[in-house]
Amino acid sequence: MKKTTKKTKRALTAALAGIMMMTTVASISASADDSVLDYDSKYYETIDEDALAAARYNARKDQFHNLYGTRKSVNITNSGLYHAKKIKLYGRRALGVDKDGNFILGGWEQIIDNVSVHGESSLDNEITFDGTYVNFAFSFDITWGTDFPYSDVFWTNTYDTDWDTIDIELRGLCRNASIQIHVGDTRAVDKRNCDSHTEWKP
């Protein structure tokens, strides 16, 4: 019985030692695998972020190059019963693309400078401008009427550039003027019975 007991104890001890060794190896192996997986996931996350940033930059650069050298236009119609004066259209150009894929914008420039339009008429000629203009402001005054019924920035959708024409229509009477501005198919401004304002200036 004693020999059998000793043999049994030895066998149990050996088995326990074996199990402990296997557990330790497995633990080390699992830790190593986890660290590799963690490293790999971080590596691929970094690659994905870099790839997305590069794709964003390249897409914006392509957008800028598509705008560069193209021409867009603005039509101004005065359907109102008044003389509209001091009509001014301002714009800001995209000058390039920064490392984060954003347009680099220049300062405000006058595209239309101080013209006038009689009631129930429009500017004689369609005015064109460079396609790199991406932000816009408009201002007009009325002779013997409301002071600057509209004078403000109306388009800051900088990256919405898939359009060709800005249509500006002045309406109403000298003391209750209205205005609608469409950028492509988007109605950017729809103001009625406009109050008096000070002239917006950059």
C-alpha positions in Angstrom: 0.0 0.0 0.0 2.8 2.3 0.9 4.6 1.7 -2.5 1.4 2.2 -4.3 0.6 5.4 -2.4 4.1 6.8 -3.2 3.8 5.9 -6.9 0.4 7.6 -7.0 1.7 10.7 -5.3 4.6 10.9 -7.7 2.2 10.5 -10.6 -0.1 13.2 -9.3 2.9 15.5 -8.7 4.2 14.9 -12.2 0.8 15.4 -13.7 0.2 18.6 -11.8 3.7 19.9 -12.8 2.8 19.1 -16.4 -0.5 20.8 -16.3 1.2 23.9 -14.7 3.8 23.9 -17.4 1.2 23.6 -20.1 -0.9 26.4 -18.6 2.1 28.7 -18.3 3.1 28.1 -21.9 -0.4 28.6 -23.1 -0.7 31.8 -21.1 2.6 33.1 -22.5 1.5 32.1 -26.0 -1.9 33.7 -25.5 -0.3 36.9 -24.3 2.0 37.0 -27.2 -0.8 36.4 -29.6 -2.9 39.1 -28.0 -0.1 41.6 -28.2 0.5 40.7 -31.9 -3.2 41.1 -32.6 -3.3 44.4 -30.7 -0.3 45.7 -32.6 -1.8 44.5 -35.9 -5.1 46.2 -35.2 -3.5 49.5 -34.3 -1.3 49.2 -37.4 -4.2 48.6 -39.6 -6.2 51.4 -37.9 -3.3 53.8 -38.6 -3.2 52.6 -42.2 -6.9 53.1 -42.6 -6.8 56.6 -41.2 -3.9 57.6 -43.4 -5.6 56.1 -46.4 -8.8 58.0 -45.6 -6.9 61.2 -45.1 -5.0 60.7 -48.4 -8.3 59.9 -50.2 -9.9 63.0 -48.8 -7.0 65.2 -49.8 -6.9 63.7 -53.4 -10.6 64.1 -53.8 -10.5 67.7 -52.7 -7.5 68.4 -54.9 -9.4 66.9 -57.9 -12.4 69.1 -57.0 -10.1 72.2 -56.9 -8.5 71.3 -60.3 -12.0 70.8 -61.8 -13.0 74.3 -60.6 -9.8 75.9 -61.8 -10.1 77.4 -65.2 -13.9 76.9 -65.4 -16.4 79.7 -65.7 -19.7 80.3 -63.9 -22.3 83.0 -64.2 -24.7 85.2 -62.4 -28.0 86.6 -63.6 -29.6 89.6 -61.9 -33.3 90.5 -62.6 -35.2 93.3 -61.1 -38.9 92.4 -61.3 -39.8 95.0 -58.7 -41.2 98.5 -59.3 -38.2 100.4 -58.2 -34.7 101.4 -59.2 -32.1 99.1 -57.6 -28.7 100.7 -57.1 -25.4 99.9 -55.5 -25.7 96.3 -56.6 -22.6 94.4 -55.5 -21.6 90.7 -55.6 -18.7 89.5 -53.6 -16.9 86.2 -53.7 -14.1 84.3 -52.0 -11.8 82.0 -54.1 -10.4 78.6 -53.2 -6.7 79.1 -53.6 -5.5 75.6 -53.0 -5.9 72.6 -50.7 -4.3 72.2 -47.2 -2.8 68.9 -45.8 -6.2 68.1 -44.1 -8.1 68.2 -47.4 -9.7 71.7 -46.8 -9.8 74.5 -49.3 -7.5 77.4 -48.6 -9.7 80.5 -49.0 -8.7 83.9 -50.1 -10.2 87.2 -49.0 -13.4 88.7 -50.3 -13.3 90.2 -53.8 -15.9 92.2 -55.7 -17.3 90.3 -58.7 -19.9 93.0 -59.5 -19.1 96.5 -58.4 -21.8 99.1 -57.9 -24.1 98.6 -60.8 -27.9 99.5 -61.0 -30.9 97.9 -62.6 -34.2 99.7 -63.4 -37.5 98.1 -62.4 -38.9 95.3 -64.6 -35.5 94.8 -66.3 -32.3 92.9 -65.9 -28.6 93.4 -66.4 -27.9 93.6 -70.1 -25.1 91.1 -70.1 -24.7 87.8 -68.2 -21.7 88.2 -65.9 -19.2 85.3 -65.7 -16.6 84.7 -63.0 -13.9 82.1 -62.2 -15.1 78.7 -61.0 -12.8 78.8 -58.0 -15.2 81.3 -56.2 -16.9 79.2 -53.5 -18.4 81.7 -51.0 -20.7 84.6 -52.0 -22.3 87.8 -50.6 -24.8 90.2 -52.2 -25.9 93.7 -51.5 -28.3 96.2 -53.1 -30.0 99.5 -52.2 -33.2 101.2 -53.5 -33.5 104.7 -54.8 -36.1 106.6 -52.7 -36.8 103.3 -50.8 -35.7 101.0 -48.1 -32.0 101.3 -47.3 -30.2 98.1 -48.3 -33.1 95.7 -48.0 -30.6 92.9 -48.5 -26.9 93.1 -47.8 -25.3 89.9 -46.5 -23.3 86.7 -47.1 -25.6 84.1 -48.7 -23.5 81.1 -49.7 -21.0 79.4 -47.4 -21.5 75.8 -48.6 -17.9 75.9 -49.6 -17.7 72.3 -51.0 -21.0 72.4 -52.8 -19.7 73.4 -56.2 -21.7 71.3 -58.6 -23.6 74.2 -60.1 -23.1 76.6 -63.0 -25.3 79.7 -62.4 -26.4 82.1 -59.6 -29.9 83.6 -60.2 -30.8 86.7 -58.2 -34.3 88.2 -58.6 -35.4 91.4 -56.9 -39.1 91.9 -56.4 -41.7 94.0 -54.7 -42.1 97.8 -54.2 -39.6 100.4 -53.0 -40.8 100.1 -49.4 -41.4 96.3 -49.2 -38.8 94.8 -51.4 -38.2 91.0 -51.7 -35.4 88.9 -53.0 -34.7 85.4 -54.1 -31.3 83.9 -54.8 -30.8 80.5 -56.3 -27.4 78.8 -56.5 -27.9 76.2 -59.1 -31.1 74.4 -58.0 -30.7 75.4 -54.3 -32.7 78.3 -53.0 -30.2 80.1 -50.8 -32.3 83.3 -50.0 -36.0 84.0 -49.9 -36.7 87.2 -48.1 -39.9 89.2 -48.3 -40.8 92.7 -47.0 -37.2 93.3 -46.2 -36.3 95.7 -43.4 -33.6 98.4 -43.7 -30.0 97.3 -43.2 -26.6 98.8 -43.1 -24.4 97.8 -46.1 -22.5 94.6 -45.6 -18.8 95.0 -46.3 -16.0 92.5 -46.1 
